[in-house]
């Protein structure tokens, strides 16, 4: 099952998790040093919702919470 919102098309995006060590210069240290960089994915918050479609029928869709909150989906 794909992790894509069926209304707005929001999908997973890739990013990094950066691990830093040390004390910042503005706090009296010698600066932060990067000790590790890991790849990660930011996943959309998808929910399975019963939605009323254009013809008045009801069907299940995978919709992100932003679409539910903004009212782009009329729940059945």
PyMOL Python script that loads the backbone (N, CA, C, O; Angstrom):
from pymol import cmd

cmd.read_pdbstr("""\
ATOM      1  N   UNK A   1       0.840  -1.176   0.000  1.00  0.00           N
ATOM      2  CA  UNK A   1       0.000   0.000   0.000  1.00  0.00           C
ATOM      3  C   UNK A   1       0.891   1.247   0.000  1.00  0.00           C
ATOM      4  O   UNK A   1       1.781   1.371   0.842  1.00  0.00           O
ATOM      5  N   UNK A   2       0.661   2.153  -0.922  1.00  0.00           N
ATOM      6  CA  UNK A   2       1.542   3.302  -1.055  1.00  0.00           C
ATOM      7  C   UNK A   2       1.274   4.333   0.030  1.00  0.00           C
ATOM      8  O   UNK A   2       0.154   4.446   0.528  1.00  0.00           O
ATOM      9  N   UNK A   3       2.302   5.079   0.390  1.00  0.00           N
ATOM     10  CA  UNK A   3       2.197   6.099   1.422  1.00  0.00           C
ATOM     11  C   UNK A   3       2.011   7.466   0.773  1.00  0.00           C
ATOM     12  O   UNK A   3       2.809   8.379   0.984  1.00  0.00           O
ATOM     13  N   UNK A   4       0.938   7.596  -0.029  1.00  0.00           N
ATOM     14  CA  UNK A   4       0.655   8.832  -0.752  1.00  0.00           C
ATOM     15  C   UNK A   4      -0.776   9.249  -0.452  1.00  0.00           C
ATOM     16  O   UNK A   4      -1.690   8.426  -0.491  1.00  0.00           O
ATOM     17  N   UNK A   5      -0.968  10.540  -0.151  1.00  0.00           N
ATOM     18  CA  UNK A   5      -2.313  11.067   0.075  1.00  0.00           C
ATOM     19  C   UNK A   5      -3.053  11.082  -1.255  1.00  0.00           C
ATOM     20  O   UNK A   5      -2.527  11.563  -2.259  1.00  0.00           O
ATOM     21  N   UNK A   6      -4.271  10.558  -1.259  1.00  0.00           N
ATOM     22  CA  UNK A   6      -5.033  10.467  -2.499  1.00  0.00           C
ATOM     23  C   UNK A   6      -5.708  11.782  -2.866  1.00  0.00           C
ATOM     24  O   UNK A   6      -6.306  11.877  -3.937  1.00  0.00           O
ATOM     25  N   UNK A   7      -5.631  12.795  -2.014  1.00  0.00           N
ATOM     26  CA  UNK A   7      -6.212  14.106  -2.307  1.00  0.00           C
ATOM     27  C   UNK A   7      -5.127  15.072  -2.804  1.00  0.00           C
ATOM     28  O   UNK A   7      -5.231  15.606  -3.909  1.00  0.00           O
ATOM     29  N   UNK A   8      -4.101  15.293  -2.000  1.00  0.00           N
ATOM     30  CA  UNK A   8      -3.099  16.306  -2.338  1.00  0.00           C
ATOM     31  C   UNK A   8      -1.815  15.729  -2.913  1.00  0.00           C
ATOM     32  O   UNK A   8      -0.992  16.475  -3.444  1.00  0.00           O
ATOM     33  N   UNK A   9      -1.626  14.414  -2.820  1.00  0.00           N
ATOM     34  CA  UNK A   9      -0.425  13.798  -3.377  1.00  0.00           C
ATOM     35  C   UNK A   9       0.792  13.889  -2.483  1.00  0.00           C
ATOM     36  O   UNK A   9       1.910  13.643  -2.937  1.00  0.00           O
ATOM     37  N   UNK A  10       0.600  14.238  -1.224  1.00  0.00           N
ATOM     38  CA  UNK A  10       1.725  14.309  -0.284  1.00  0.00           C
ATOM     39  C   UNK A  10       2.333  12.920  -0.148  1.00  0.00           C
ATOM     40  O   UNK A  10       1.613  11.935   0.011  1.00  0.00           O
ATOM     41  N   UNK A  11       3.666  12.841  -0.212  1.00  0.00           N
ATOM     42  CA  UNK A  11       4.358  11.559  -0.203  1.00  0.00           C
ATOM     43  C   UNK A  11       5.588  11.632   0.694  1.00  0.00           C
ATOM     44  O   UNK A  11       5.954  12.722   1.133  1.00  0.00           O
ATOM     45  N   UNK A  12       6.241  10.500   0.980  1.00  0.00           N
ATOM     46  CA  UNK A  12       7.439  10.539   1.810  1.00  0.00           C
ATOM     47  C   UNK A  12       8.551  11.342   1.141  1.00  0.00           C
ATOM     48  O   UNK A  12       8.746  11.276  -0.072  1.00  0.00           O
ATOM     49  N   UNK A  13       9.272  12.101   1.963  1.00  0.00           N
ATOM     50  CA  UNK A  13      10.443  12.833   1.470  1.00  0.00           C
ATOM     51  C   UNK A  13      11.648  12.372   2.276  1.00  0.00           C
ATOM     52  O   UNK A  13      11.512  11.960   3.428  1.00  0.00           O
ATOM     53  N   UNK A  14      12.815  12.444   1.674  1.00  0.00           N
ATOM     54  CA  UNK A  14      14.020  11.980   2.347  1.00  0.00           C
ATOM     55  C   UNK A  14      14.740  13.150   2.993  1.00  0.00           C
ATOM     56  O   UNK A  14      14.620  14.297   2.563  1.00  0.00           O
ATOM     57  N   UNK A  15      15.478  12.834   4.021  1.00  0.00           N
ATOM     58  CA  UNK A  15      16.238  13.850   4.740  1.00  0.00           C
ATOM     59  C   UNK A  15      17.373  13.188   5.493  1.00  0.00           C
ATOM     60  O   UNK A  15      17.741  12.045   5.221  1.00  0.00           O
ATOM     61  N   UNK A  16      17.918  13.924   6.442  1.00  0.00           N
ATOM     62  CA  UNK A  16      19.038  13.410   7.221  1.00  0.00           C
ATOM     63  C   UNK A  16      18.822  13.691   8.700  1.00  0.00           C
ATOM     64  O   UNK A  16      18.181  14.672   9.075  1.00  0.00           O
ATOM     65  N   UNK A  17      19.367  12.818   9.526  1.00  0.00           N
ATOM     66  CA  UNK A  17      19.418  13.032  10.969  1.00  0.00           C
ATOM     67  C   UNK A  17      20.870  13.296  11.302  1.00  0.00           C
ATOM     68  O   UNK A  17      21.723  12.428  11.117  1.00  0.00           O
ATOM     69  N   UNK A  18      21.158  14.497  11.793  1.00  0.00           N
ATOM     70  CA  UNK A  18      22.530  14.910  12.039  1.00  0.00           C
ATOM     71  C   UNK A  18      22.800  14.867  13.540  1.00  0.00           C
ATOM     72  O   UNK A  18      22.049  15.442  14.328  1.00  0.00           O
ATOM     73  N   UNK A  19      23.880  14.180  13.935  1.00  0.00           N
ATOM     74  CA  UNK A  19      24.286  14.076  15.334  1.00  0.00           C
ATOM     75  C   UNK A  19      25.461  15.014  15.543  1.00  0.00           C
ATOM     76  O   UNK A  19      26.472  14.935  14.845  1.00  0.00           O
ATOM     77  N   UNK A  20      25.312  15.902  16.517  1.00  0.00           N
ATOM     78  CA  UNK A  20      26.384  16.862  16.798  1.00  0.00           C
ATOM     79  C   UNK A  20      26.869  16.692  18.226  1.00  0.00           C
ATOM     80  O   UNK A  20      26.114  16.261  19.096  1.00  0.00           O
ATOM     81  N   UNK A  21      28.134  17.032  18.469  1.00  0.00           N
ATOM     82  CA  UNK A  21      28.755  16.876  19.772  1.00  0.00           C
ATOM     83  C   UNK A  21      29.508  18.150  20.105  1.00  0.00           C
ATOM     84  O   UNK A  21      30.085  18.786  19.223  1.00  0.00           O
ATOM     85  N   UNK A  22      29.503  18.516  21.359  1.00  0.00           N
ATOM     86  CA  UNK A  22      30.244  19.686  21.798  1.00  0.00           C
ATOM     87  C   UNK A  22      29.322  20.788  22.295  1.00  0.00           C
ATOM     88  O   UNK A  22      28.100  20.638  22.308  1.00  0.00           O
ATOM     89  N   UNK A  23      29.923  21.891  22.700  1.00  0.00           N
ATOM     90  CA  UNK A  23      29.206  23.039  23.227  1.00  0.00           C
ATOM     91  C   UNK A  23      29.308  24.183  22.229  1.00  0.00           C
ATOM     92  O   UNK A  23      30.391  24.469  21.719  1.00  0.00           O
ATOM     93  N   UNK A  24      28.197  24.831  21.952  1.00  0.00           N
ATOM     94  CA  UNK A  24      28.170  25.911  20.972  1.00  0.00           C
ATOM     95  C   UNK A  24      29.097  27.044  21.393  1.00  0.00           C
ATOM     96  O   UNK A  24      29.319  27.260  22.584  1.00  0.00           O
ATOM     97  N   UNK A  25      29.638  27.764  20.418  1.00  0.00           N
ATOM     98  CA  UNK A  25      30.554  28.873  20.698  1.00  0.00           C
ATOM     99  C   UNK A  25      29.887  29.964  21.517  1.00  0.00           C
ATOM    100  O   UNK A  25      30.506  30.536  22.415  1.00  0.00           O
ATOM    101  N   UNK A  26      28.625  30.257  21.212  1.00  0.00           N
ATOM    102  CA  UNK A  26      27.940  31.322  21.952  1.00  0.00           C
ATOM    103  C   UNK A  26      27.669  30.933  23.395  1.00  0.00           C
ATOM    104  O   UNK A  26      27.330  31.788  24.213  1.00  0.00           O
ATOM    105  N   UNK A  27      27.816  29.633  23.721  1.00  0.00           N
ATOM    106  CA  UNK A  27      27.651  29.190  25.103  1.00  0.00           C
ATOM    107  C   UNK A  27      28.996  28.954  25.786  1.00  0.00           C
ATOM    108  O   UNK A  27      29.052  28.416  26.892  1.00  0.00           O
ATOM    109  N   UNK A  28      30.071  29.356  25.125  1.00  0.00           N
ATOM    110  CA  UNK A  28      31.387  29.263  25.749  1.00  0.00           C
ATOM    111  C   UNK A  28      32.212  28.067  25.330  1.00  0.00           C
ATOM    112  O   UNK A  28      33.282  27.836  25.894  1.00  0.00           O
ATOM    113  N   UNK A  29      31.753  27.306  24.364  1.00  0.00           N
ATOM    114  CA  UNK A  29      32.496  26.129  23.930  1.00  0.00           C
ATOM    115  C   UNK A  29      33.350  26.422  22.706  1.00  0.00           C
ATOM    116  O   UNK A  29      33.540  27.578  22.329  1.00  0.00           O
ATOM    117  N   UNK A  30      33.859  25.366  22.091  1.00  0.00           N
ATOM    118  CA  UNK A  30      34.696  25.540  20.902  1.00  0.00           C
ATOM    119  C   UNK A  30      33.927  25.232  19.627  1.00  0.00           C
ATOM    120  O   UNK A  30      34.508  25.174  18.544  1.00  0.00           O
ATOM    121  N   UNK A  31      32.613  25.035  19.757  1.00  0.00           N
ATOM    122  CA  UNK A  31      31.776  24.822  18.573  1.00  0.00           C
ATOM    123  C   UNK A  31      31.280  23.394  18.484  1.00  0.00           C
ATOM    124  O   UNK A  31      31.859  22.476  19.065  1.00  0.00           O
ATOM    125  N   UNK A  32      30.204  23.226  17.751  1.00  0.00           N
ATOM    126  CA  UNK A  32      29.617  21.904  17.561  1.00  0.00           C
ATOM    127  C   UNK A  32      30.343  21.170  16.440  1.00  0.00           C
ATOM    128  O   UNK A  32      30.724  21.770  15.435  1.00  0.00           O
ATOM    129  N   UNK A  33      30.526  19.890  16.622  1.00  0.00           N
ATOM    130  CA  UNK A  33      31.177  19.057  15.611  1.00  0.00           C
ATOM    131  C   UNK A  33      30.216  17.944  15.205  1.00  0.00           C
ATOM    132  O   UNK A  33      29.621  17.292  16.064  1.00  0.00           O
ATOM    133  N   UNK A  34      30.064  17.726  13.911  1.00  0.00           N
ATOM    134  CA  UNK A  34      29.192  16.681  13.402  1.00  0.00           C
ATOM    135  C   UNK A  34      29.898  15.344  13.550  1.00  0.00           C
ATOM    136  O   UNK A  34      31.020  15.163  13.077  1.00  0.00           O
ATOM    137  N   UNK A  35      29.211  14.388  14.226  1.00  0.00           N
ATOM    138  CA  UNK A  35      29.810  13.069  14.423  1.00  0.00           C
ATOM    139  C   UNK A  35      29.106  11.983  13.629  1.00  0.00           C
ATOM    140  O   UNK A  35      29.622  10.871  13.513  1.00  0.00           O
ATOM    141  N   UNK A  36      27.933  12.286  13.079  1.00  0.00           N
ATOM    142  CA  UNK A  36      27.242  11.263  12.304  1.00  0.00           C
ATOM    143  C   UNK A  36      26.095  11.854  11.519  1.00  0.00           C
ATOM    144  O   UNK A  36      25.432  12.790  11.968  1.00  0.00           O
ATOM    145  N   UNK A  37      25.865  11.300  10.338  1.00  0.00           N
ATOM    146  CA  UNK A  37      24.754  11.705   9.493  1.00  0.00           C
ATOM    147  C   UNK A  37      24.064  10.438   9.006  1.00  0.00           C
ATOM    148  O   UNK A  37      24.673   9.609   8.331  1.00  0.00           O
ATOM    149  N   UNK A  38      22.783  10.294   9.356  1.00  0.00           N
ATOM    150  CA  UNK A  38      22.015   9.128   8.940  1.00  0.00           C
ATOM    151  C   UNK A  38      20.896   9.556   8.018  1.00  0.00           C
ATOM    152  O   UNK A  38      20.281  10.603   8.218  1.00  0.00           O
ATOM    153  N   UNK A  39      20.632   8.749   7.010  1.00  0.00           N
ATOM    154  CA  UNK A  39      19.514   9.006   6.115  1.00  0.00           C
ATOM    155  C   UNK A  39      18.225   8.628   6.824  1.00  0.00           C
ATOM    156  O   UNK A  39      18.201   7.670   7.598  1.00  0.00           O
ATOM    157  N   UNK A  40      17.140   9.378   6.565  1.00  0.00           N
ATOM    158  CA  UNK A  40      15.851   9.042   7.132  1.00  0.00           C
ATOM    159  C   UNK A  40      14.760   9.503   6.189  1.00  0.00           C
ATOM    160  O   UNK A  40      15.014  10.227   5.226  1.00  0.00           O
ATOM    161  N   UNK A  41      13.530   9.070   6.482  1.00  0.00           N
ATOM    162  CA  UNK A  41      12.375   9.446   5.661  1.00  0.00           C
ATOM    163  C   UNK A  41      11.350  10.147   6.536  1.00  0.00           C
ATOM    164  O   UNK A  41      11.069   9.706   7.651  1.00  0.00           O
ATOM    165  N   UNK A  42      10.795  11.234   6.031  1.00  0.00           N
ATOM    166  CA  UNK A  42       9.692  11.918   6.677  1.00  0.00           C
ATOM    167  C   UNK A  42       8.420  11.418   6.015  1.00  0.00           C
ATOM    168  O   UNK A  42       8.199  11.651   4.826  1.00  0.00           O
ATOM    169  N   UNK A  43       7.576  10.723   6.790  1.00  0.00           N
ATOM    170  CA  UNK A  43       6.370  10.117   6.243  1.00  0.00           C
ATOM    171  C   UNK A  43       5.162  11.017   6.514  1.00  0.00           C
ATOM    172  O   UNK A  43       5.079  11.627   7.580  1.00  0.00           O
ATOM    173  N   UNK A  44       4.223  11.108   5.563  1.00  0.00           N
ATOM    174  CA  UNK A  44       3.001  11.871   5.826  1.00  0.00           C
ATOM    175  C   UNK A  44       2.106  11.124   6.809  1.00  0.00           C
ATOM    176  O   UNK A  44       2.143   9.896   6.887  1.00  0.00           O
ATOM    177  N   UNK A  45       1.312  11.868   7.549  1.00  0.00           N
ATOM    178  CA  UNK A  45       0.405  11.283   8.536  1.00  0.00           C
ATOM    179  C   UNK A  45      -0.892  10.902   7.819  1.00  0.00           C
ATOM    180  O   UNK A  45      -1.829  11.698   7.750  1.00  0.00           O
ATOM    181  N   UNK A  46      -0.935   9.676   7.286  1.00  0.00           N
ATOM    182  CA  UNK A  46      -2.082   9.218   6.508  1.00  0.00           C
ATOM    183  C   UNK A  46      -3.064   8.457   7.388  1.00  0.00           C
ATOM    184  O   UNK A  46      -2.679   7.692   8.272  1.00  0.00           O
ATOM    185  N   UNK A  47      -4.344   8.691   7.118  1.00  0.00           N
ATOM    186  CA  UNK A  47      -5.417   8.002   7.819  1.00  0.00           C
ATOM    187  C   UNK A  47      -6.352   7.391   6.781  1.00  0.00           C
ATOM    188  O   UNK A  47      -6.573   7.970   5.717  1.00  0.00           O
ATOM    189  N   UNK A  48      -6.903   6.211   7.099  1.00  0.00           N
ATOM    190  CA  UNK A  48      -7.918   5.619   6.221  1.00  0.00           C
ATOM    191  C   UNK A  48      -9.262   6.180   6.631  1.00  0.00           C
ATOM    192  O   UNK A  48      -9.695   5.997   7.769  1.00  0.00           O
ATOM    193  N   UNK A  49      -9.934   6.871   5.699  1.00  0.00           N
ATOM    194  CA  UNK A  49     -11.164   7.587   6.005  1.00  0.00           C
ATOM    195  C   UNK A  49     -12.237   7.168   5.013  1.00  0.00           C
ATOM    196  O   UNK A  49     -11.962   6.955   3.833  1.00  0.00           O
ATOM    197  N   UNK A  50     -13.482   7.053   5.516  1.00  0.00           N
ATOM    198  CA  UNK A  50     -14.622   6.837   4.623  1.00  0.00           C
ATOM    199  C   UNK A  50     -15.043   8.190   4.096  1.00  0.00           C
ATOM    200  O   UNK A  50     -15.413   9.079   4.863  1.00  0.00           O
ATOM    201  N   UNK A  51     -14.984   8.350   2.751  1.00  0.00           N
ATOM    202  CA  UNK A  51     -15.200   9.652   2.114  1.00  0.00           C
ATOM    203  C   UNK A  51     -16.390   9.545   1.171  1.00  0.00           C
ATOM    204  O   UNK A  51     -16.561   8.540   0.481  1.00  0.00           O
ATOM    205  N   UNK A  52     -17.206  10.586   1.150  1.00  0.00           N
ATOM    206  CA  UNK A  52     -18.316  10.668   0.203  1.00  0.00           C
ATOM    207  C   UNK A  52     -17.781  11.256  -1.101  1.00  0.00           C
ATOM    208  O   UNK A  52     -17.218  12.351  -1.098  1.00  0.00           O
ATOM    209  N   UNK A  53     -17.948  10.536  -2.225  1.00  0.00           N
ATOM    210  CA  UNK A  53     -17.425  11.001  -3.504  1.00  0.00           C
ATOM    211  C   UNK A  53     -18.438  11.877  -4.236  1.00  0.00           C
ATOM    212  O   UNK A  53     -19.490  12.213  -3.692  1.00  0.00           O
ATOM    213  N   UNK A  54     -18.105  12.249  -5.495  1.00  0.00           N
ATOM    214  CA  UNK A  54     -18.923  13.205  -6.247  1.00  0.00           C
ATOM    215  C   UNK A  54     -20.328  12.671  -6.534  1.00  0.00           C
ATOM    216  O   UNK A  54     -21.292  13.436  -6.543  1.00  0.00           O
ATOM    217  N   UNK A  55     -20.445  11.363  -6.768  1.00  0.00           N
ATOM    218  CA  UNK A  55     -21.733  10.772  -7.125  1.00  0.00           C
ATOM    219  C   UNK A  55     -22.580  10.395  -5.920  1.00  0.00           C
ATOM    220  O   UNK A  55     -23.641   9.790  -6.074  1.00  0.00           O
ATOM    221  N   UNK A  56     -22.127  10.744  -4.731  1.00  0.00           N
ATOM    222  CA  UNK A  56     -22.896  10.433  -3.533  1.00  0.00           C
ATOM    223  C   UNK A  56     -22.551   9.105  -2.904  1.00  0.00           C
ATOM    224  O   UNK A  56     -23.108   8.753  -1.864  1.00  0.00           O
ATOM    225  N   UNK A  57     -21.646   8.357  -3.511  1.00  0.00           N
ATOM    226  CA  UNK A  57     -21.238   7.073  -2.948  1.00  0.00           C
ATOM    227  C   UNK A  57     -20.218   7.249  -1.844  1.00  0.00           C
ATOM    228  O   UNK A  57     -19.703   8.344  -1.619  1.00  0.00           O
ATOM    229  N   UNK A  58     -19.934   6.152  -1.159  1.00  0.00           N
ATOM    230  CA  UNK A  58     -18.963   6.172  -0.071  1.00  0.00           C
ATOM    231  C   UNK A  58     -17.843   5.207  -0.402  1.00  0.00           C
ATOM    232  O   UNK A  58     -18.092   4.075  -0.818  1.00  0.00           O
ATOM    233  N   UNK A  59     -16.604   5.656  -0.216  1.00  0.00           N
ATOM    234  CA  UNK A  59     -15.466   4.763  -0.419  1.00  0.00           C
ATOM    235  C   UNK A  59     -14.349   5.144   0.535  1.00  0.00           C
ATOM    236  O   UNK A  59     -14.308   6.260   1.053  1.00  0.00           O
ATOM    237  N   UNK A  60     -13.446   4.204   0.760  1.00  0.00           N
ATOM    238  CA  UNK A  60     -12.321   4.433   1.664  1.00  0.00           C
ATOM    239  C   UNK A  60     -11.159   5.036   0.891  1.00  0.00           C
ATOM    240  O   UNK A  60     -10.868   4.637  -0.237  1.00  0.00           O
ATOM    241  N   UNK A  61     -10.501   6.007   1.519  1.00  0.00           N
ATOM    242  CA  UNK A  61      -9.337   6.637   0.907  1.00  0.00           C
ATOM    243  C   UNK A  61      -8.261   6.809   1.969  1.00  0.00           C
ATOM    244  O   UNK A  61      -8.551   6.879   3.163  1.00  0.00           O
ATOM    245  N   UNK A  62      -7.010   6.876   1.512  1.00  0.00           N
ATOM    246  CA  UNK A  62      -5.896   7.201   2.402  1.00  0.00           C
ATOM    247  C   UNK A  62      -5.619   8.695   2.241  1.00  0.00           C
ATOM    248  O   UNK A  62      -5.158   9.144   1.192  1.00  0.00           O
ATOM    249  N   UNK A  63      -5.906   9.455   3.299  1.00  0.00           N
ATOM    250  CA  UNK A  63      -5.860  10.915   3.234  1.00  0.00           C
ATOM    251  C   UNK A  63      -4.978  11.429   4.366  1.00  0.00           C
ATOM    252  O   UNK A  63      -5.015  10.897   5.475  1.00  0.00           O
ATOM    253  N   UNK A  64      -4.187  12.458   4.089  1.00  0.00           N
ATOM    254  CA  UNK A  64      -3.342  13.039   5.127  1.00  0.00           C
ATOM    255  C   UNK A  64      -4.200  13.893   6.060  1.00  0.00           C
ATOM    256  O   UNK A  64      -5.268  14.369   5.676  1.00  0.00           O
ATOM    257  N   UNK A  65      -3.726  14.075   7.272  1.00  0.00           N
ATOM    258  CA  UNK A  65      -4.490  14.814   8.270  1.00  0.00           C
ATOM    259  C   UNK A  65      -4.637  16.279   7.897  1.00  0.00           C
ATOM    260  O   UNK A  65      -5.601  16.917   8.318  1.00  0.00           O
ATOM    261  N   UNK A  66      -3.717  16.831   7.124  1.00  0.00           N
ATOM    262  CA  UNK A  66      -3.845  18.228   6.693  1.00  0.00           C
ATOM    263  C   UNK A  66      -5.074  18.395   5.805  1.00  0.00           C
ATOM    264  O   UNK A  66      -5.776  19.400   5.916  1.00  0.00           O
ATOM    265  N   UNK A  67      -5.347  17.435   4.929  1.00  0.00           N
ATOM    266  CA  UNK A  67      -6.535  17.497   4.071  1.00  0.00           C
ATOM    267  C   UNK A  67      -7.808  17.321   4.888  1.00  0.00           C
ATOM    268  O   UNK A  67      -8.820  17.956   4.593  1.00  0.00           O
ATOM    269  N   UNK A  68      -7.775  16.468   5.909  1.00  0.00           N
ATOM    270  CA  UNK A  68      -8.954  16.263   6.745  1.00  0.00           C
ATOM    271  C   UNK A  68      -9.262  17.533   7.512  1.00  0.00           C
ATOM    272  O   UNK A  68     -10.417  17.953   7.569  1.00  0.00           O
ATOM    273  N   UNK A  69      -8.236  18.161   8.110  1.00  0.00           N
ATOM    274  CA  UNK A  69      -8.446  19.366   8.902  1.00  0.00           C
ATOM    275  C   UNK A  69      -8.883  20.548   8.055  1.00  0.00           C
ATOM    276  O   UNK A  69      -9.689  21.362   8.504  1.00  0.00           O
ATOM    277  N   UNK A  70      -8.362  20.657   6.830  1.00  0.00           N
ATOM    278  CA  UNK A  70      -8.668  21.812   5.991  1.00  0.00           C
ATOM    279  C   UNK A  70     -10.048  21.704   5.321  1.00  0.00           C
ATOM    280  O   UNK A  70     -10.522  22.669   4.722  1.00  0.00           O
ATOM    281  N   UNK A  71     -10.685  20.543   5.421  1.00  0.00           N
ATOM    282  CA  UNK A  71     -12.021  20.387   4.865  1.00  0.00           C
ATOM    283  C   UNK A  71     -12.034  20.007   3.385  1.00  0.00           C
ATOM    284  O   UNK A  71     -13.068  20.133   2.729  1.00  0.00           O
ATOM    285  N   UNK A  72     -10.915  19.550   2.855  1.00  0.00           N
ATOM    286  CA  UNK A  72     -10.880  19.114   1.457  1.00  0.00           C
ATOM    287  C   UNK A  72     -11.583  17.780   1.258  1.00  0.00           C
ATOM    288  O   UNK A  72     -11.829  17.361   0.127  1.00  0.00           O
ATOM    289  N   UNK A  73     -11.905  17.114   2.369  1.00  0.00           N
ATOM    290  CA  UNK A  73     -12.564  15.812   2.329  1.00  0.00           C
ATOM    291  C   UNK A  73     -13.870  15.931   3.085  1.00  0.00           C
ATOM    292  O   UNK A  73     -13.902  16.469   4.192  1.00  0.00           O
ATOM    293  N   UNK A  74     -14.957  15.429   2.495  1.00  0.00           N
ATOM    294  CA  UNK A  74     -16.225  15.368   3.225  1.00  0.00           C
ATOM    295  C   UNK A  74     -16.390  13.940   3.729  1.00  0.00           C
ATOM    296  O   UNK A  74     -16.607  13.015   2.947  1.00  0.00           O
ATOM    297  N   UNK A  75     -16.286  13.773   5.031  1.00  0.00           N
ATOM    298  CA  UNK A  75     -16.368  12.450   5.630  1.00  0.00           C
ATOM    299  C   UNK A  75     -17.798  11.931   5.561  1.00  0.00           C
ATOM    300  O   UNK A  75     -18.761  12.688   5.684  1.00  0.00           O
ATOM    301  N   UNK A  76     -17.909  10.611   5.360  1.00  0.00           N
ATOM    302  CA  UNK A  76     -19.233   9.989   5.256  1.00  0.00           C
ATOM    303  C   UNK A  76     -19.815   9.761   6.635  1.00  0.00           C
ATOM    304  O   UNK A  76     -20.926   9.246   6.759  1.00  0.00           O
TER     305      UNK A  76
END
""", "prot")
cmd.dss("prot")
cmd.show_as("cartoon", "prot")
cmd.util.cbc("prot")
cmd.orient("prot")
